[in-house]
Amino acid sequence: MRDRVAIVTGGGGGIGAEVSVELARRGATVVVLDSGDGLRGEPLGERSAERTVRRIEAAGGRAVAAPISVTDADAVRGLVEETVARFGSLDVVVNAAGIVRFPRIGDAAADVAADDWAALLGVHLGGYLTLLAAALPRMTAAGYGRIVGVTSGVGLARTSVDGPAYGSAKRAVAALTWQLGPVLPPGVAVNALSPIAATRMVTEGLVAAGADPRGLDLSAMPQPEHMAPAAARLASEEFGWCRGRVLFSAGSEVSLIAPPRLVEAVATGGAGAAAALGALVRPVLAPAHAQQRSTGGSNPRSAPLAAAPPDPAGPSGSAEPGVGACLVAGDDRALIDQLAAALAPWGYPTAAVPVGVTGTADAAAGFAAAERGLRRAAASTAGLDAVVVIHGTQAIGVGGQPVVDWPAILASHAGTAATILGHAAWSRAAARHVAATGRALRVVHVVPALTPGGRSAAQAVTQLARSVNDTPITSTGPEPGLLEFAVSVESPHPADRVGLVELVASLVAAPDTASLAGAELVVRPGWLGLRAHPAPAVTASLAGAELGPWTDDVLRDALAPFG
């Protein structure tokens, strides 16, 4: 790290401050970026960046303070230019800036919840995109650079009842990292760190969950300074071989987090999606989701579908006629009509509303509009049992050119936050409806995912669904009050809309598909599938050793089967 120049965001406190100090200790000149805002993003004007600079200078290091916000794109671009002009290069960026808010789904008023969601996505995802857009042109031109994003376990293997917005934003950061890393030019690497430490954010989260702050003792947890060696390793010259990966650090352990990986696939041709789903949900897809692995590789788990005659009574496991209606929020009239036809045999009438302002960056208007739309739909039907939200930056079944370079990947994320906000608006409205009526409701999120930005949005929305499903919202019926599903649509072919609508209809109406709530479902050309959630692929116990060549060898060995 000697003579390297680094920008560390969120460097005024917590993990960011410790990373700044560690990089300076290793010889880097550190630009400490911190706006001085509070944990929730409230403007406090604290001189936190200067405090970290004083710590570094007191230890003999070199540092300067930059009291700006990562959400200020012009200021960030200006800082990058100023850094290069003053110090000759920009070699490292560590994006540790973050805020924390806890909009538990359905609890807060529309304007409060919308502001929380927009603020969290703006700092965690928007700030990361801003830094990447500012730093990567300089780094790619120089042929050298290391960027370390920061994600979180509650956006990966775990969920957070009190933090669905935070978890969704952090999943989007991870998804962007996984897609961006492999396409960067030689010499430039982007990876992400998922830390767990006793920070003020963790304390705030525990208090929000009901803990008494006077009795909290986090001394057994890793401390912020224990995260600095892992961040420094990711930012080092030696770690340039690793690109587009997420590492989890618990101080004494480091884990490689695998992205969602396919574990089951079902053909949508042949017997057809409806027959395949009716036969395979219970013996194939549900166990795979529960165990997060394929349960195949032994005796066949179902009879050949061609040998199973169609049921003249209707879809397998169909509900009795007279169930409540399904509201579809979407702008694709043809797809909505296809879905209505697929739901008709289940006895579900459908009502449709356009996405409208719920799919824009105006979060407050969108959250309020979703609640009004759901309330009107419930009042105009015999009862509402399901909501399907079809929303993204690209139409379903519309092809496009593959995105293969980093500028296009960043550009494709321009509408990602708005897509996540749109789905969150309907989730919140659904939660409030269940809480007010006691009537169970299923919500199916359908996200077009033909671009990198669309795939990041689909992963974030899946994380939203997982968090909502872990939130206790009771109903008067046998099902949980609110069940949410998410489908990533990754086929450009109109023919695959048939498999999509049959999948969505099954998720809406079939009793046995309740076991797929929160699953990472995908529709691809000619098939649909189930992916496992992000999870540790390998963990290295440091046992008092430093991160170095031996941990690199562990990671290389773990990655070898994936190519």
N, C-alpha and C positions, 0 to 999 in steps of 0.2 A: 504493500500500500504506500510505500515511500514515494513522495512527490506526486501522488495522485490527488485529484481535486474532486470533492464529493459535495453533493447537496443532500441534506437529510431533512425531510419534512416532518413536522410534529416534533422537532428536535428540542423543544423547550421543556419537555417533561417526560416522565414515564420511559417506555422502551426507546422512543426516539432520542431522548437525551443520552441514554446509556450507549446507544449505537454511535451517536456523534462522538462521545468521549472515546469509545473504543477505536473508531476509525482514526481519530487524531493520535491516539497512543501508538497506532501502527504506522504513523508517518503521513497521513493524509491531511491536506488543508480542507477544513470542513466549513461549508456554508450552512448555518443553522437556520432553517426556515420554520417560523412559528408565528401565527397571527396574534397570539396572546389571548385568544378567546377561551371561554370556559369549556367544561366537559360536554355540555349540551350545545355548544356552538354560540353561546350567548357572548356578546362583545364585552370583554372586561378590560382590554387594553393592558394586560400584564406584560411585563418585559421579560418573558420567559426565555426567549431566544438569547437575550443578553446574559442571563444567568448561566446558561450552558456554555456560552463563549468564555465567560470568566472562569468556569471550571477547567475548560481546556487550556486556556492561557496559563492558569496557575500551575498546571502540570507540565508546562513547557511546549504545548502544542500551538497550532495556528488555526484560527477560526474567525468568522465574521457572522454577524447577525443579519437576518432578513425577516423583518416583522410583517410578512404578507400572508395571504390566504391561498391555499391551493385551488380554491374555487375562482380566483381572479386570474383568468387566462392571460390577460395582457401583462399583469404583474409577473406571472411565472415566466412568460416568454422573455420579458425584459430582464429578469434575474438570470436566466440562462445566458443571454447575450452578455450581460455585465460580468458574469463569472468567467466566461471564456475570454473576454477582453482583458480582465484584470489578472487572471491566473494562467492563461494560455490554453486551458483545456477544461472539459468537463468529463470526468472518467467514471463517476459513480453517482447514482441516485438511489436513495432509500426512501420509500414513501411510507412513513409511519404516521402521517397525520390522520386524525380521526376524531369523531364525536360520538356520543352515545345518547340515544333517547329510547324510550320504551313504549311505543304505541301498541299495547296489547290489542289484538284484532277485535274490533267491535266496541271497545270500551269508550274511546274518546269521541268528542264531537267532530264533525266532518272537517272543519277548518284546522283543528288541532292535529288530528291524525294526518291530514294531508301535508301540513307543514313539517311534521316529524319525518314522514316518508321522503318528502322532497329534499329535506336537509341532509338526511343520512345518505341517500343516493348521490346527492350533489357533492358531498365531501369524499365519500369512499370510492365510488365509481367515477364520478365526474372529475375529482381531483387527480385520480390515477391517470385517466385519459389525457388530462391537461398536461401533466408532467411528461407522459410518453410522447405526446405531440411536440412538446418543446425540446425535449432532450434527444430523441432519436435522430432527427436530422443531423445534429452536431456529431453524435456518436458514430452514425453510419458513414459520414463524410470522413471522420478521423480514422475509421477502421477499428475503433476500440470503445467499449463501454459496458458497464454493468448496471442493470436496473433491478432493484429488489422491491417488489410490491409486498403489501402486508394484507393477508386475509385472516380468517378466523375459523376455529373448529366448529362454531355454531352455523357456519355457512357450508360445512363440508360433511363430516361424518355425523355431527350432532345437530340438534335443533334448539330453538329457544322460544319458549312460550311468550316471554316478555319482549323478545327481540326479533320478530319476523322480518322487520324492515332491515335491521342490521345484518341478519343472516342472509337475506336475499342480496343485499349489496355486496357482501363479502363473497358469496358464491359467484356473482358476476365478475368480481376481480379475479378469482381463481380461473374461471372459464376463459376470460380474456388472456390470462397468462399462458394457459395450456395451448391456446391457438396461436398466440403471437410468437412465442419462443422459437418454434421450429423454422419460421420463415425469415428470421433476421439474418443479415449477412455475417460472414465469418468475423470473429473478433467482438461481436456485440451479443450480449446475453441478457435475457429477461427471465427471472424466476420470482417466486413469491415465498414468503415466510408466514407460517401460521403459528403464532406464539401463544403460550399460556403462562401468565405471570400475575403476581399480586399487584395489579395496577389500580389506579383510581377508577378506571372503567369497570373493573371486576367488582370493586366495592360498591359502585353505584348500581350495578346489575343485581347484586345480592340484596341491597336495600330495596330496590324496586320489586324484588320477588317476595319481600316481607321480612327480611332479616333485620334484627335490631343492630344498628351501626355500633352501639356501645359494646356489644358482645362479640364483634367480629374479630377473629384472630386468623390472619392469612399467612402467618409466619412459616407454616409448613409448605406453602406453595412456592414454586420458583419465583425469584424476584426479577424485576426488570433488567438488572445488570446481567442476569444469567442468560438473557436472550441475545445479548450483544455479540458473543462469539459466533453464533450461527449466522446472524446477519452479516457479520464481517467476512465469514467464509463465503457466503453467496456473492458478496461484492468483490471478492479477491480475483486477481489475475489467474490463479491456478484453477478456479472453478469455472472458467469459461467453457469447458467442455459440456457443461450441463445447461440446457436451455429449455425453457417452457415447463418447468417443474415446480411443484409446491412441496416445501419441507415444513413439517411440524416440529417445533422445538418445545421441550419441557425442561430445558436446562440440562439435566443429566441424561436425557434421551433425545434422539432425533429420528423422526419417521419420514419416509417418502410417502406422500399421499397420492394414491392412484386416482386418475380422473374416472368418471362414470364409464364402466366397461360393459359391453354387451354380454348377457348371460343366457338369454333365451330369445329365439326368433321363431315366428309363426308365419307361414306362407299365407298370403291373402288371395292367391289364385286358387286353382284346383277346386276344392270343396267350397271355397268362398269364405270371406272373413266372418260372416255371421255364424256359419257352421263350425268354423275353427274355434272361434271364441267360446261358443256354447259347449264345445267338447274339451277345451284345453285350459280354461281359466282355473278350474279347481285342481286338476292333477299336475299342471305344468307351471303356469304363471304365478299362481298364488304361493306355492311352496318356494319358488325361486325368489320371489320378493321377500317372503318371511325370512329366508335363510341367506339372502344376498349372494346367491351362487346358483349355478345350474344344478338341477337335481337329476339330469340325464346321465348317460354313460352306462346304463344298465338295461334291464328289461324295458320295453316300451311302456310309457306311462298312460297311453290311451289306445283304443282300438283304431285301426285305419279309418280315416274319416269317410272314405268312399263306401265303407260297409255300414255306415250309420244312416238309415233312411231319415229324411226330413220329418220333423214332428208336425203333423197337421194341426196341432193345437196352437202353434205359434213358436216364438223363440224359446229356447231352453231357459227354464226358470222365470218365465214371464210373469209379471204382476197381474192381478185381477183388473178387469176394466173398471174405470171409474176412479183411477188414481189421479193425483193432482197434475197440474200442467208443468211444462218445461219452458222456461224463458231463455231465449237465445239472444245474446248481445253480439252483434256482428254486422258487417257491411256487405258480405258476399251473399246476395240474395239466392243465387243458384245453390250454394252450399247449404244455406239454411233450409231451402226446400228439400234437398236431399236428406238432410237430417230429420226433417219433419216426417218424411216418408219412412225412414228407418225406425222412427219412434212410434209410428202409428200401430204396428202389430203389438206393441207393448201396452197400448191403451193410453198413450200420453199425447194429449193435444199440445201444440206449441204456440207460443207467442214470441214475436221478434221485436227487438229495438235496435237502433243503430248504436255503434260504439260512441259516436259523438265526442263530446268533450272529455269523456272518461278515458279516451285514448290519447290525450294531449299532455303537454308538460304543465298545464294549468291544474295542479293537483287539487286545489281546494274546490274548483268548479267540478272537476271530475268525480271526486269523492261524493259531493252533494248530489250530482246528477245520477250516479249509480244507485244511491239510496232512494231517490225519488222514483227512478225507473223500476226498481224491484218492488217498491211499495205499490205502485200503480198496477203492475202486473199481477201481484197477489190479490189486489182488490177486484180485478176484472175477471178472475178465474175462480173455480171452485176451491182452489188452494194451490200453492206452489210447492213442488217437490224437488225441483232441480233447476239449475242455472248453468248454461253453457256460454263461456266467453271465448269468442274467436277474435283474437287481436294480435297484431304484430305489424312490422314495418313493410311486410311483403305479403301479397295475396297467396292463398293456398293453391298449389298446383300451377304456379307460374315460374317458369325456368329463369335462370340467370347465369351469368358467367362465373366460373369458380374464382374465388378471391385467393390470390396466391402471394401478395406482397403486403408488407406491413402498413404502408399508407392506406391501402384499401381496407385492411382489417380495422384500423382505427376509424376510418370514415364510416364503415358499416355499423359502428356503435353509436352513431349520432342519435338514433331514436331508441336506443336500448332502455334508457331510464324511463322514457315515456311509456314504453310497452309494459315495463314492470309496474309502474304507477297505475296504469289502466286495469291490470289484473288485480292489483291490491285494492283498488276502489271497489270492485265487485265482491272480493273476499270480505271486506269490511262490511259492506251492505248486507251480505248474506249472514254474517255472524250476528249483526244487529237484528235481522229479521227472525232468526232462530231464537235469540234471547227474548224477543218481544212476544212471539207466538207459541213457542214450545214445539213447533212443528219441524221435524227433521228435514234437512235439505242437503242435496248433493250439488257440488259445484265442479264442473269440468273445465279446466283451462286449456285452450288449444292455441299453441304458439307457432306461427310459421318460423322455420329455422333453417332457411336456405343460405343465409349469410352468417359470417362469424358473429356479428352483432345479434342476429336472431337466435343463434345457438346459445350465446351468453344469456339472453333474455329468457329462453326456455329453461335453462338450468336454474336461473334465479327464481322463476315462477314455480318450478318444482320445489325449490327450497321453501318458498312461501307456503305451498300446499302442505308440506311436511310439518312446518311449524304450526299452522292452523289446526291440523289434525291432532296435534299434541295439546291443544288448548281446550280446557274443559268447558264445553258449551252444551248443556243438557237439553233434551227434548222429552216430550211426553210419550214417544214411541220406543220400540226396542232398539233402534239404531242410535249411534251417537248423534248428537244434535247437528253437527256439521261435518260432512265428509268431503274432502277436496282431492281432485285428481289433476294431473297435468300430462299433456301430450305434446311432444316436440315433433313437428311435421317437417321432415327432411327430404321429401320427394318433390321434384319439379313436375311430375307427370300427373295430368288430370285424372288418369285412370285410378290412381291411388286414393282419390277422394272417396271411392266406394269403401275401401278398407277403413279409412278414417271415420266415416260416418257410422259404420257398423260398430267400430270400437267405442266411439263416443256414446252411441245409443246403449250399448251394453253397460258402460260405466254409469249412465244415467239411471237405467231401469233394472238391470239384472241383480238379484240379491247377492249372488256369489262374487260379483266384482267389487263388493265392499272391501274385500281383502287386498285390492290393488290401490287403495287410497294412499297417496303420497309416493307411488312408484315412479321411477324414471322411465316413462313409456315413450316409445318412438315409433313413427311411421316412416318407412323407407320404401324405395322402389320395389314393389312386389312382396313386401313383408312388413310385419310390425314386430316390435320387440320390447324387451325389458332390459334395462341396464341397472347395474348395481350402483348404490350411492358411492360418492367419493369415500375412500377409507384408506387406512395405512396399509401399504404393500409390504413394507419391511421397517423394522425399528432397530436402531443401533443404540445400545447402552454404552455410554462413554466410559463408565467405570473409572473416573478420574483422569482419563486421557483427553487430550485436546482434539478438536476437530482438525482433520488434515488428510493426508493421502489415504489413510486406512478407511476413513469414512467415505471418501470418494470411491474407493474400491468396493465398499459395501453397496453404494448406490449404483455403480456400474453393473455389478452383479445382479442386482434387483431389476435393473432396466433391460438387461440382455435379452430376456425372453420376448420383450416387446419390440425389439429392433432399434 
